[in-house]
Amino acid sequence: MKQNNDIVRSKQQQIALVTGSSSGIGYETSLRLARNGIYTYASMRNLSKSGEILGYAIRDNIPLKTLRLDITDKESISGAIDKIIAEKNRIDIIVNNAGYSLLGPLEQLDIDEIKNEFETNFFGIIRLIQSALPIMRKQGYGRIINISSLAGRIGFPYHQPMLVLSLPWKGL
Ligand SMILES: NC(=O)c1ccc[n+]([C@@H]2O[C@H](COP(=O)([O-])OP(=O)(O)OC[C@H]3O[C@@H](n4cnc5c(N)ncnc54)[C@H](OP(=O)(O)O)[C@@H]3O)[C@@H](O)[C@H]2O)c1
């Protein structure tokens, strides 16, 4: 999507949504964005894990809010997007981070475990992009960052079909 400089907002006016913010890269990315002044929705599928990140947000007085979002659940995605639009009326940045690596010898893994990995690492990302694109098109600006993995390009022993959506991050 072409970036129109009149539409691109200052950091302090931008709204970000990060998936999988309960730990690791999503947790750190959410804090980093908020510390840079970007209003950040640190989303996670289980809000009982939100205490620590909220504690930092309050202590440091940074613009961070937690939100429930399970990327395997279409209704959870639309509920989260609707909430952000109701509160902020835009979404400038999406960080597709939620995902995991299914480990084990292939013959011992249940097919449902493998399907679930695809639901999360592959279809989950597509689901969220499909939900966000109409909003970004309407507002004339948007940036989607997909956290991928080297394991999407190179096979490692016991990393079963590691189909993290293998795209470099890019603006729209
Ligand atoms: N760390 C690495 O070296 C590395 C290397 C290559 C790629 N990556 C990729 O980077 C991303 C983050 O990895 P990480 O190392 O930070 O792992 P992590 O600490 O295990 O974090 C993964 C996050 O994804 C969340 N998640 C899993 N399934 C979800 C779902 N259905 N809906 C919403 N959230 C879900 C987890 O939530 P719960 O707490 O509820 O489980 C957790 O918050 C992943 O996509 C991973 O594949 C990481």
The ligand as an SDF file (V2000), in Angstrom:
LIG
                    3D

 48 52  0  0  0  0  0  0  0  0999 V2000
   12.8640  -17.5360   19.7280 N   0  0  0  0  0  0  0  0  0  0  0  0
   13.3920  -17.9650   18.5980 C   0  0  0  0  0  0  0  0  0  0  0  0
   14.5910  -18.3040   18.5170 O   0  0  0  0  0  0  0  0  0  0  0  0
   12.5640  -18.0180   17.3470 C   0  0  0  0  0  0  0  0  0  0  0  0
   13.1680  -18.4410   16.1770 C   0  0  0  0  0  0  0  0  0  0  0  0
   12.4260  -18.4740   15.0260 C   0  0  0  0  0  0  0  0  0  0  0  0
   11.1040  -18.0750   15.0250 C   0  0  0  0  0  0  0  0  0  0  0  0
   10.5270  -17.6730   16.1670 N   0  0  0  0  0  0  0  0  0  0  0  0
    9.1240  -17.2610   16.0920 C   0  0  0  0  0  0  0  0  0  0  0  0
    8.9570  -16.0830   16.8320 O   0  0  0  0  0  0  0  0  0  0  0  0
    7.6470  -16.0640   17.4090 C   0  0  0  0  0  0  0  0  0  0  0  0
    7.7630  -15.8220   18.9200 C   0  0  0  0  0  0  0  0  0  0  0  0
    8.5440  -16.8250   19.4770 O   0  0  0  0  0  0  0  0  0  0  0  0
    9.1270  -16.7560   20.9490 P   0  0  0  0  0  0  0  0  0  0  0  0
   10.4770  -17.3420   20.9220 O   0  0  0  0  0  0  0  0  0  0  0  0
    8.9330  -15.3970   21.5160 O   0  0  0  0  0  0  0  0  0  0  0  0
    8.1750  -17.8460   21.6530 O   0  0  0  0  0  0  0  0  0  0  0  0
    7.3010  -17.8350   22.9820 P   0  0  0  0  0  0  0  0  0  0  0  0
    7.9770  -17.1100   24.0800 O   0  0  0  0  0  0  0  0  0  0  0  0
    6.8890  -19.2560   23.1940 O   0  0  0  0  0  0  0  0  0  0  0  0
    6.0340  -16.9820   22.5570 O   0  0  0  0  0  0  0  0  0  0  0  0
    5.0670  -17.4770   21.6860 C   0  0  0  0  0  0  0  0  0  0  0  0
    3.8170  -16.6990   21.9210 C   0  0  0  0  0  0  0  0  0  0  0  0
    2.8200  -17.1440   20.9720 O   0  0  0  0  0  0  0  0  0  0  0  0
    1.6280  -17.3160   21.7130 C   0  0  0  0  0  0  0  0  0  0  0  0
    0.6760  -18.1740   21.0420 N   0  0  0  0  0  0  0  0  0  0  0  0
    0.7900  -19.4840   20.7010 C   0  0  0  0  0  0  0  0  0  0  0  0
   -0.3420  -19.9070   20.1080 N   0  0  0  0  0  0  0  0  0  0  0  0
   -1.1920  -18.8430   20.0790 C   0  0  0  0  0  0  0  0  0  0  0  0
   -2.5020  -18.6170   19.6160 C   0  0  0  0  0  0  0  0  0  0  0  0
   -3.2280  -19.6100   19.0620 N   0  0  0  0  0  0  0  0  0  0  0  0
   -3.0490  -17.3810   19.7150 N   0  0  0  0  0  0  0  0  0  0  0  0
   -2.3590  -16.3780   20.2770 C   0  0  0  0  0  0  0  0  0  0  0  0
   -1.1210  -16.5180   20.7810 N   0  0  0  0  0  0  0  0  0  0  0  0
   -0.5440  -17.7410   20.6760 C   0  0  0  0  0  0  0  0  0  0  0  0
    2.0730  -17.8570   23.0470 C   0  0  0  0  0  0  0  0  0  0  0  0
    1.0180  -17.7410   23.9850 O   0  0  0  0  0  0  0  0  0  0  0  0
    0.8690  -18.7070   25.2920 P   0  0  0  0  0  0  0  0  0  0  0  0
    1.7040  -18.0550   26.3640 O   0  0  0  0  0  0  0  0  0  0  0  0
   -0.5830  -18.6790   25.5950 O   0  0  0  0  0  0  0  0  0  0  0  0
    1.3680  -20.0630   24.8910 O   0  0  0  0  0  0  0  0  0  0  0  0
    3.2360  -16.8990   23.3170 C   0  0  0  0  0  0  0  0  0  0  0  0
    2.7500  -15.6690   23.7780 O   0  0  0  0  0  0  0  0  0  0  0  0
    6.9920  -17.4090   17.0790 C   0  0  0  0  0  0  0  0  0  0  0  0
    6.1430  -17.2590   15.9640 O   0  0  0  0  0  0  0  0  0  0  0  0
    8.1920  -18.2900   16.7420 C   0  0  0  0  0  0  0  0  0  0  0  0
    7.8550  -19.3170   15.8390 O   0  0  0  0  0  0  0  0  0  0  0  0
   11.2200  -17.6290   17.3310 C   0  0  0  0  0  0  0  0  0  0  0  0
  1  2  1  0
  2  3  2  0
  2  4  1  0
  4  5  1  0
  4 48  2  0
  5  6  2  0
  6  7  1  0
  7  8  2  0
  8  9  1  0
  8 48  1  0
  9 10  1  0
  9 46  1  0
 10 11  1  0
 11 12  1  0
 11 44  1  0
 12 13  1  0
 13 14  1  0
 14 15  2  0
 14 16  1  0
 14 17  1  0
 17 18  1  0
 18 19  2  0
 18 20  1  0
 18 21  1  0
 21 22  1  0
 22 23  1  0
 23 24  1  0
 23 42  1  0
 24 25  1  0
 25 26  1  0
 25 36  1  0
 26 27  1  0
 26 35  1  0
 27 28  2  0
 28 29  1  0
 29 30  1  0
 29 35  2  0
 30 31  1  0
 30 32  2  0
 32 33  1  0
 33 34  2  0
 34 35  1  0
 36 37  1  0
 36 42  1  0
 37 38  1  0
 38 39  2  0
 38 40  1  0
 38 41  1  0
 42 43  1  0
 44 45  1  0
 44 46  1  0
 46 47  1  0
M  CHG  2   8   1  16  -1
M  END
$$$$
